[in-house]
Amino acid sequence: MKTSAHEQFAHAMLPETTVDEFSRQEFVKSFKLHLANKVSPNNRVVYERQVRPAFEKEHGRPPKNRHEIRKVMNRDDHYKTWSSLLRTSQEMMWTSCQVPVARQLDALIDTAKTANGAGGTLTLNPDVAMPRYLTAVDIHCQPGSYHAEVAKDDVAAGAVYDRGVYLYAMGRIGPANDDIGASQVAYIQHAYPDLAPKRILDLGCAAGHSTAPYKQAYPDAEIFAVDVAAPMVRYAHARAESLGVPIHFSQQNAESMDFEDGSFDLIVSHILIHETSTTAFRNIMKECHRLLAPAGLAVHSETPPYKNMDDYDAFILDWDAYNNNEPFWGKSHEIEPREAAVESGFDPDKTFETMAPSAFEAAQAKRSNVFQGGDFGGGGLWYLYGFQK
Ligand SMILES: C[S@@+](CC[C@H](N)C(=O)[O-])C[C@H]1O[C@@H](n2cnc3c(N)ncnc32)[C@H](O)[C@@H]1O
């Protein structure tokens, strides 16, 4: 007997699940929710009541940053148990998504190959090289990262990611996994009411979750999206066609794209930057400057930066850097947008950074109000920074 994932918004590319497969995925989601809501908060209690006082007794001062906190917490049994269980939940999550995808991969590939109707396009480029920052590790423990292909015209990485993200965020980024895009576009419309973009580009679109809200917000605009991994753009294109949203997807490295200078009015990215590198970040910012038309806007979103954050919160949000194969996570949370503006040719005085409320938050009364490792849907706020040309 088959059932579809009734909480996540179904479309032609969302893998179907048997009852057992669905139960397994639901278990992973509940397990993650339990760890986030019931176990993680006690890490702070342990820190405040035992670990920090012991550190102060030994050193005559409190820990001075998130790294010192990590080193002492790494020896604490409660923290070690939570951390180990969270890592286990991550590995269980990917396996629970891979099994149904493997079972129906041929059908998913066929559906993707015939996807049409919305008016979007798909352009692949087999000459695009995968950057080392995506191949050196299985990023966020996703087996094969975004790029691995086991079949011709493979879409497995996209299908696994689509369902995996829903479980990872514990449903907190909405039935279409589109909260980051929806929140960002809501902010842009609020802060730049006169912006009427004709051409919009989304960088590192993955399954296209965050891209679609731009078509809804700017129905007259042409929407383009790039991702360096072929299985992701194949999947994203088929998903968008199934949802009736016309988007032009292409396989490109956002560090060096084939679009003409000045060809976009709005360039966006959502949780792309933390998966790149210092050099790639600089290259991507320069590409944004090159591709924007005069007065065009570039906006990027991530989880909150560590500056102005309590050291303990920064330590716990930093969990992914050390335990979830996210090597650039820590450094990306220390990016200074004004410095990036100067390096890439933007006017630092036309740079902004803000915390934008989640568009989906209102419907999610049960959300936690803290960001924590393995919980990017938890805070109810996204960190946005951007540049106007
Ligand atoms: C976390 S996912 C992005 C999620 C997506 N933006 C969303 O909001 O649903 C990161 C994606 O960025 C892609 N990526 C990483 N580096 C890239 C680069 N240099 N150029 C293009 N895509 C890149 C990866 O292949 C992956 O699909």
Ligand as a Chemical Component Dictionary entry (heavy atoms), coordinates in Angstrom:
data_LIG
# 
_chem_comp.id                   LIG 
_chem_comp.type                 NON-POLYMER 
_chem_comp.pdbx_formal_charge   0 
_chem_comp.three_letter_code    LIG 
# 
loop_
_chem_comp_atom.comp_id 
_chem_comp_atom.atom_id 
_chem_comp_atom.alt_atom_id 
_chem_comp_atom.type_symbol 
_chem_comp_atom.charge 
_chem_comp_atom.model_Cartn_x 
_chem_comp_atom.model_Cartn_y 
_chem_comp_atom.model_Cartn_z 
_chem_comp_atom.pdbx_ordinal 
LIG C1  C1  C 0  21.473 24.432 0.816  1  
LIG S1  S1  S 1  21.260 24.279 -0.890 2  
LIG C2  C2  C 0  20.364 25.742 -1.332 3  
LIG C3  C3  C 0  18.922 25.701 -1.003 4  
LIG C4  C4  C 0  18.042 26.559 -1.865 5  
LIG N1  N1  N 0  18.612 27.812 -2.221 6  
LIG C5  C5  C 0  16.741 26.777 -1.138 7  
LIG O1  O1  O 0  16.526 27.857 -0.616 8  
LIG O2  O2  O -1 15.951 25.821 -1.070 9  
LIG C6  C6  C 0  22.809 24.718 -1.620 10 
LIG C7  C7  C 0  22.806 24.525 -3.134 11 
LIG O3  O3  O 0  23.805 25.370 -3.669 12 
LIG C8  C8  C 0  24.452 24.685 -4.712 13 
LIG N2  N2  N 0  25.760 25.307 -4.884 14 
LIG C9  C9  C 0  26.807 25.319 -4.033 15 
LIG N3  N3  N 0  27.823 26.030 -4.527 16 
LIG C10 C10 C 0  27.402 26.498 -5.744 17 
LIG C11 C11 C 0  27.985 27.299 -6.731 18 
LIG N4  N4  N 0  29.222 27.760 -6.618 19 
LIG N5  N5  N 0  27.275 27.584 -7.835 20 
LIG C12 C12 C 0  26.020 27.123 -7.982 21 
LIG N6  N6  N 0  25.408 26.342 -7.073 22 
LIG C13 C13 C 0  26.092 26.038 -5.966 23 
LIG C14 C14 C 0  24.472 23.240 -4.275 24 
LIG O4  O4  O 0  24.646 22.368 -5.372 25 
LIG C15 C15 C 0  23.116 23.119 -3.592 26 
LIG O5  O5  O 0  22.143 22.660 -4.478 27 
# 
loop_
_chem_comp_bond.comp_id 
_chem_comp_bond.atom_id_1 
_chem_comp_bond.atom_id_2 
_chem_comp_bond.value_order 
_chem_comp_bond.pdbx_ordinal 
LIG C1  S1  SING 1  
LIG S1  C2  SING 2  
LIG S1  C6  SING 3  
LIG C2  C3  SING 4  
LIG C3  C4  SING 5  
LIG C4  N1  SING 6  
LIG C4  C5  SING 7  
LIG C5  O1  DOUB 8  
LIG C5  O2  SING 9  
LIG C6  C7  SING 10 
LIG C7  O3  SING 11 
LIG C7  C15 SING 12 
LIG O3  C8  SING 13 
LIG C8  N2  SING 14 
LIG C8  C14 SING 15 
LIG N2  C9  SING 16 
LIG N2  C13 SING 17 
LIG C9  N3  DOUB 18 
LIG N3  C10 SING 19 
LIG C10 C11 SING 20 
LIG C10 C13 DOUB 21 
LIG C11 N4  SING 22 
LIG C11 N5  DOUB 23 
LIG N5  C12 SING 24 
LIG C12 N6  DOUB 25 
LIG N6  C13 SING 26 
LIG C14 O4  SING 27 
LIG C14 C15 SING 28 
LIG C15 O5  SING 29 
# 
